[in-house]
Amino acid sequence: MTRDTKIPLSFLYIIILLVCFVSFFVHNDAVPADLMESRNLVTAREMVNTGNYLIPTMNGELRLEKPPLPTWIAAGIEHAFPHNLAAQRAAAGIAATLMVFFLFLLVRTITGETFLAFMAAVVLATCYNPVMMGRNATWDIYCHAFMLGAIYFIWGAFKSEGKQWSKFLLAGLFMGLSFLSKGPVSFYALLLPFLIGFIIVEKPSLKGKVAPFIVMIVLTLIVSFWWPAYIAAFHPETGSAVAAKESGAWISHNVRPLWYYWQFPAEAGIWALFWVTSLFYYFYSFRKKIAEPRNIFRLSVIWTLAALILLSLIPEKKPRYLLPMLIPGAINIAYYLGYSMRNAMSKGEKTLLRINGTLIAVVSLLMPVGIYFLAKNGHADWFSHLVLPSLIFWAIAIYLFVGLYGKKGILPERVFFGTVLVMMSFILFCYEPTTRLFVNENRYSLNALRDNPDLQGLPFYYPAEEEAIRMEWVYEAGRNITPIDLKNDSAVYAALPFVLVSEKPAPVLLENLEVTTEYIGTFDNNWRKTDSHRYNKDLVKEVYLVKKK
């Protein structure tokens, strides 16, 4: 392969878009909304219903924990496509696609290597963590997409001649948008690790760029803090309490040991072993003279390790917080595969690449076995989910085996494209039937009550003595469900008629009151199956219509 590909740039863009479409948009409504999505979408829906976009509420109460930019986007979608989960998740998919293209632009700018940039972008778009975050209506993907855009402009501003006002201003704007998406999260998890690598590898200078750099910082502060300043001015006590709560969560919620994130390669999914290999290869490569754009490899490895260390220092840990690590991780993997494509490999290097590629080929070869059991258990259609994908997976396996052990020797580009095809084929043919293994077939959601004519316009309540209602109920009901003190007779009579969502039967809870109760049903809002350890009994409640006697 030559230093730069002869493939038209427009064609590479089309391929990246196609991969992103499959990764982030296909079957994105296969799984019901989870708790975090429900919180976000309830907040967006209330913005639309109340017309209050500056002071978000969730189930009628202030929700100032999260900056509002992604919620505004979700509210705009709610205007256009009411209660459409696929459309809401598609917005996250667009943000993920934007992140993929920013990585392409960044790597291409750093190295001048179009195909290397293409590989990094496609690897990122097919890694497990970005795929899941790009098809989920949560806000992490927005802050990291905007921050990667800021990093792209920061690189261009420092590495180009002249003051570069436009690039510094765009960097400030995108950093501000990142803060408006999820506060300082991406500044710590993505920008800071990048800057550590950037300073070590490139030693950037501010000579001749001080003024635009300062303006960039000022613009970042203005875009970032105008909304928190607004909240501080109009809701000072609540704003301070929320700030204390959010900062405290980093050290008190989901606390995990320091070494918790050392299983990080798993977040790359199908690329996990390639990622581990690429990191080991980096240290091995120092012994060899390689006429490659080595600075990008060095930068990406330092960036990766810095992110791992910084994330590990925070007591609160969740696998989804590793999303920013996948960005330099995709560069690690792309560089390793790119080196294998353009250089004569040693016997040991060939063996290592064959091990990586053979595992993917074996997975592709055996995939139809798993599909068979899905079809056998009634979770898949025999032709579209078994016969057709089986032929495709076997064809990919043959493609990989020939590229690994054929007469022409090992062909690393086949390993790359074959791995991408396995991931895309899984999403196209297996993702939806696989989710049926986990989704509760007996799920009976409050969504069923949205069109009930007897309940139109009636308020929904839950007993105040019970734990606060989970947001999945509020999202599925399509309306607020607020607490009511059932021991306060006057409050109950004043609220009649209403719908009661409770753990216990309404006749028992209201036995001393002059009301009638009409049983509507027992609803199970769990999307996990009853035998799952994540099945939650709080998502099973009885619903009654309560009226005057």
N, C-alpha and C positions, 0 to 999 in steps of 0.2 A: 504494500500500500504506500502511496506517495505521501509526502508531508501534508498535503491538503487534498481532500477528495475532489473528484471531477463531477460528482453527482450534483445536479442543480440545487441551489439553496432552497428554491420554492418546493422542490420534491421532498427535501428533508423536513421542511415545515409541515407538509401534508402528512408525512409519516408520524411526526411528533403529535400532531393534532389527532390523528387516528388512534394512536396509542392512548392519548389522554382521554379521548371519547370512550374507549372501552374501559379504561381503568376507573374513571370517575363518574361516568354517566349511565352506563349499561346496567340494568337491574338495580338501580340505586334505591328503589322503594321496596326491596325484597324483605327488609327487616323493619318492624314498627319503630316509632320514635322512642329513644331511651330517655332516661331522666334528664340528662344535660340538654338534649335537644328540646325536650318538652319545656324546660325552663326558658330557653332562648326563644322558642316560638310562641309561647304564651305571652312573653314580654312584647314581642313584635306585634302580636294580635291586639294587645291592649293599646299599643300606640295607635293602631289604626282605628280602634273602636272609640278611644277617648280623644284622639287628635292631639295628644300630649307627647311630643317627640323629644323634648328636652329633659323631662323627668320621668324615666321609665318606671313602670310598676309591673308587678307579677302577682296575679291573683288579687289585685286591688291594693297591694302593699308596695312601698317604695323598693325598687331594686337598683341600687347604685353601685353594686359590687363590680360590675363589668362596664367598661367604656362602651359607648352606644353605636359606633360605626357599623359593625356587622348587624346589629339589631335594626338599624335604619334600613340596611339593605334587605333584611328579612321582611320588614314592614312594607317596603315597596313591592316585594313579591307577593305578600299577603293581599295587598290592594289589587294586584293584577290576577292572582291565582289563589283565591281564598282556600285555606285548609288543604294545600297541595304540598305534601311532604316531598314528593319527587322534585318539584320546582325549587323548594327551599334547599334541598341537598344539591341541586344543580348549581346553585350560586356558590356553594363551597367547592364544587367541581371546577367552576370557572376560576376561582382563586387558586386552586391547585394547579390548573393549567398555566395560569400566569406565573406561578412559582417555577414551573418546569421551563418555561421560555426564558425567564430571567437567568436560570442556571445556564441554559444554552448560550445566551448572550455573554454572560460573565466568563465562561470558560473560553469561548471563541475570542473574546477581547484579550484575555490574558495570554493565550497561546498562539492565536492565529490559526488554530487547528479546527476546522469546521467539523470534521468527522468525530474528533475527540469530544467536542462540545455536544454533538448529536448523541453520542453514546452516553455521556453523563446525563443528559436530559431524559433519554429513554429509560435508563436505569432508575433514575429518581421516580419516573412515572409508573414504574412497575414494582417498586419496593412495597412491602406489605404495609408499613406504617403510613406513608403518604397516600396509598390507595384507600385505606380505611378512613383516614382523616378527610380525604377529598370527596368521600361519598357520605359524609356525616355533617349534619347542620350544627356544628360547633365552631367556636371562633378561633381556635389555634391556627388553622390553616390561613386565615386572613392576616394575622399579625406577622407570620413568618414569610408569607408571599410578599407583603409590602416591604419587610425588612430586607429580603433578598434583592428586591429592586433597589433599595437604598444602597446596599453593598455594591451592586453593579455600577451605580452612578458614582459612588465614592472612589472605586477603583479607577474609573475613567477620569475623574476629576484630578486625582493625584498623579496618574501616570501619563497624562496628556500635557503638552506644552501650553503655557499661558494660564490665565486665571481660572478659566473654566467656570464662569459664573452659572451657566445654565445647569451644568451637572451638579454643582454644589447645591443649587436651589432645589433641583429635583430630588437629590439625596435627603435634604431637610424635609421636603414635603412627604416623601415616602416613610421616613422615620416617624414623622408625626402621625401619619395614617396608621402605622404599626402600633403606636402607643394608644391611639383612639380605638384600636381593635381589641387589645388585651393588656393595656398598661405596659409596664417595663419588662414583661416576660421575654420578648424577643430581643430586647436590648442586652439582656443577660445571657440568654441561651444561644443566640445566633450572632449578634453583632460583636459582642465582646470576644468570643473565641476567634472570630474572623480577624478582628483587629490585632489580637495577639500574634496570629500567624502572619498577618500582613506586615506588621512592624518588624518581626524577626526576619522574615524572608526578603522583603522589599525595601525596608528602611526608608519609608516615604518622607519627603521633605515638604515643609510648609512655605518654602522660599517662593515669594511672589504670589502666594495664595492665601495669605493671612486674612485679608478682608472678606473674600467669598467664604472662607471657612467659618469665620465668626458669624456671618449672615446665615449660613447653614444652621449653625447651632441655635441662633435666635429664632429662625423659622421653625425649627424642630420644636422648640419650647412653646412657641405660640400655638402651633397646630395641636400639640400634645395636651396642653394644659388649659385651653380656653374652656373646655367643658368641665373639668374638675374645679376650675375657678368659679364657674357659674354655679355649680352645686354647693361649693363652699360659701358663696354669697347668699343663696336662697335656702339652703338646708345645712347650715354649719354643723349642727350637732349630729345629724344623721351621717353627713359626709365624713366627719372625724371618726365616728364609730365604725363606719364601713372600712375606712383606711386602716384602722387598728385591727379590725377583724381579718382583713385580707393579708396584712403583713404577718399577723399571728398564725394564719393558716399554713404559711410556709414552714413553720417550725413545730406545729402541733398536729396537723392533719396528715393522714396517710404516711406517717413516719416510717422510713425504711432504713436499714443499715447502709453504711458508706459504700459497700461493695454491691449494692442492689443492682446497679446499672451495668455490671460487667457481663450481663447476658445480652448486651445491646445488639450483637449481630443478628439475633432472632428477629429484630424489627425490620430487617431488610428482606425477610421472607425468602423467596427463591434465590436471592443474591447473597444469602448469609455467608456461605462458605467462601464465595468470591471475595467478600469484604474482609474476612479474616485473612485470607491468602494475600490480599493486596497490602494489608498492614505489615505482615511479616516480610513480604517482598520488599517493602520500602527500606527496611533496615538491611536486608540482604543486598539491595541494589547499590549501596554505598561502596561496595567492593568492586563494582564494575564501572567502566567508563561508558556512559550511555549518552549518545547524542540526541537527547530528547528534551522537550520542555520540562526539565526536572523541577523547576521552581514551582510549577502548579502542583506537582506531586508532594513536594515538601510542604507547601502551603496547606494543602488539603489534609495531610496527616497531622500537622501541628494543630490545625483548626479542629479536626476530629477529636484529638486527645484533649485539647483545651476544653472543648464542649463537654466531654465525658467527665473531666475532673470538676468543672464548675457545676454541672448538674448534680454530681455526686455529693457535693458539699451542702446542698440544700436538703434539709431533713425530709421535706415532703417529696415523695417520688411516685410517679405513675408511668407506665410504659408509654403513654401517648406524649409525655413530655420529651421523649427522645426524638420527636419529629425533626427538630433543627439539626440533629447529628446526621440524619440521612442525607443532608445536602452536601457536606464535604465527603460523606461516605460514598455518594454516587460518583464523585470525582475520583476517589481512591480506586473504585472498581473499574471505571472507564479507563483510567490511566494504565492500570495493570493489563487489561484486555488489549488496549491500544498498543502497548509495548509488545505484547505477545504477537500481535498482527504484523508489526513492521520490523521485527528483529529476528535474527536467527537465534532460536532458543537452545539452551543447553539440554542435555538429557534429563536432568533433574527438573528443569522448568517445564519440559514437555510432559513429564510424568505428573507433575502437580496440576497442570491444566487439564490433562486427561481425567484425573480423579474428579475435579470439579465438573467437567462436562459429562462424564459418565454418570454421575449421580443424577444430573438433570435428565439425561436420556433414559435412565432406568425409571425415574418418576413418570416421565411421559409414557413409557412402555406399559407401566402398571396402572396408570390412571384409569383405563377402562374397567379394571377389576373393581375399583371403588364405585365407579359409575354404575356397574352392574347391580351392586347391592342397593344403590339408591333406587334404581328402576324396579328391582325385585320387591322392595318394601313399599312401592307405590309412591315414591318421592320424585320420580322422574318419568318423562315420556320415553318410550322405548326407542323411537327413531331419532327425534331431535336431541335427546339427552343421552343416548347410548350408542346407537349405530353410527351416526354421523360423527360425533366427537371422538369415538373410538378410532375411526379411520384417520381422523386428523391427528390425534395424539400418536398413533403408530407411525404415521408419515413423518412427524416431527422427530420421533425417536430414531427412525432410519436416517433422516437428514443429519442428526447429531452423530450417530455411530459412524457414518461414512466420513464425516468431517473429522472425527477423532482417530479412526483406525483405517481409513481408506488408503488407496495406492498413492495418492498425492501427499500423504503425510497429514500431520495435524493442521487443521484449518481453524484458527481461533475465531474468525468472523462467524463461522457457523455456530460456534459455542454461544456467541453473543446473540445472534438472531434467533437461534433455537430456544434459548432461555426466555427471550421476550415472547416468542410465539407460544410457549407453554403457559406462561402467565396469562396472556391475552385469551387463549383458548379456555383456560380454566374459568375466567370471569364470564366469557360468552356462554359457555355450555354447562358449567358445573356450579357456579356461584349460587344461582337461584335455587336449584334442587338441594344443594348442600345446606342452605339456610333452613330448609324444611325439617332437617334433622334436629334443629334447636328451637324452632318457633313452635309455640304452644298451639296445637290444632284446636283446642277447646277454648281459646281466648275469646272472651265475650266483652267487647269494649263499650264504654259509655258513648262511643261514636254512634252506636245504634240508636241513641235517643235524640240525636240532632234533628231528625225529621219527624219525631213523634208529635202529632198535632195537639195532643192533650197537654203537652208540656211546654208549648211555645210561650215565651214571655214570662215563664215562672222562674223565680230565683232558686238556686241550688245551695243547700247548706250541708254541713257536716257537724256532728256534735262537738261542742267546744271542749268537752272532757277527753275526747280522743286526741291522739297525736295529729299534728298539722297534716292536712291532706297533701299527698304527693302530687307533684306537678303533672305526672302522666294522666291523672284523673282530669285535671283542669284542661289540659291540652285536648284530650279525647272528647270531653264534654262540649268543648267549643264555647265555654262561658266560665265565669268565675264560680268557685265553690267556697263560700265563706263560712266561718264558724258561727254557730248559734247556741246559746245557753238554753238547753232543754229544761232546766230547772227553773227558769224564769218564765212563768206562765204568760205574763203580759207580752214578753218578747216573742213567744211562740205564736200567740193569737194575732199579734200585729203583723207577723210575717206571712200568715195564711193567705192563699194556698201556696205551698212550696214543695220542692223535691228534696228528700233527705237521703244523703249518701252516708251510710254508717256501717260499723262492724256488726252491731247487734240489730235484731229486728225492730222496726219502728214501733209496733204495738207494745213491746216491752219497755222501750224508752219513753213512750208517751202514754202509758197506761192510766195515769191519774189526770189526764187532760181531756177536755171535751172536744176531741177531734176524731176524724175517721182516717184510716190509713189504707191505701190501695197498693198492694204489692206489684212492683213493676218487674223485678227480676234480681237475680244474684249475678254480679258482673265480676269477671276475672280479667284484669287489665295486664296480667303478666304475658310477656311475649316469650319468656323462657318456659320450657316444659316443667311439669309438676315434679319430675324426678331430678331436676337440676338443682345444684346447690345455690344457684342464684335465683331460684323461685322465691318470690316475696309474698308472704301472706298479707302484708299491708295493701297489696293490690287486688284483694278480694273483698268486695263489700256488697251490701244489700241496698237496693234503691226502692224507695216508697214515695208515693204521692200523698201528701198530707193536706187534708181539707177540713173545713168546718163540719161539725157533726150535724 
